Amino acid sequence: MARLTSKDIMDMKRSGEKISMITAYDYPTAYLCDKAGVEIILVGDSVGPFVLGYRDTRRVTLDDIIRHAAAVSRAVERAHVVGDMPFGTYYRPYVAVENAIKMVREAGVDSVKLEGGREVAGIVREITGSGIDVMGHIGFTPQRSTDTSVYPVRGLDVDEAEEILNDAYALVDAGVYAIVLEFVASQVAQLIREEVDVPVIGIGSGPHCDGQVLVLHDVIGLRVGEHPPYAAKYGDVAGEILYAVRKYVSEVKEGLFPHPSNYRSMDEPTYKEFINRVGRRKID
Ligand code: KIV
């Protein structure tokens, strides 16, 4: 089965079909997200805080993303796989193009995402010029922020809203096939969605986007720490893990695990033969 292309994603906006996007960082979860029918799987730099225990996304390296994205790519048959370009990997056009090519060659991603608006438009143009599709990311951009508030909404005042709109125009002009809008005031997100002809995918930016993106760990209930207000939670995987591992620990301690179905024994005649041989040897 061929994976969805950036054109397929753009066509979804034209046909009015909402786009679902989620992060995944490893083989089994990417396999399951793909089977569940999500259209875009993002190997986000959120792998840092969510999986690797880093304090923020700025510590994530290109090697981190490539390792995780390669695992995701091996699992995914239908969804479009996007690899996040980590902090410090696209500060100059030639560096950005070389690193984007590495992501495609070594991790098998279908496109790359990078954060920023007008200031990265030239870099976006270089990467798309090298034949690699780029997804933009504006509004709140964690790689550039030291803002530690839980829900740092952007575009709540007229000036900032206009800045974000101008960033969106610049990215489209530079050739992005889609834009993530993170924590943008909902009316601003709606206006951008109406203004640009590429899909606008929101996170914490209200219902008027062409699609939505969330971090997998929030959706399935596996976040370490408090669940954020902008995310949905449709499962309790943390609870399931605690239940299962606690039960395993208690069964080991009580001698209830392994169960007979978990191991094999010799048949009785073979066992006797074995004891005879070993016993004889012992006596000898
Ligand atoms: O890294 C990530 O998870 C992201 C999403 C929040 C869009 O960039």
Residues whose N, C-alpha, C, O or C-beta is under 5 A from the ligand:
A	BS01	KIV	T23 G44 D45 S46 V180 V213
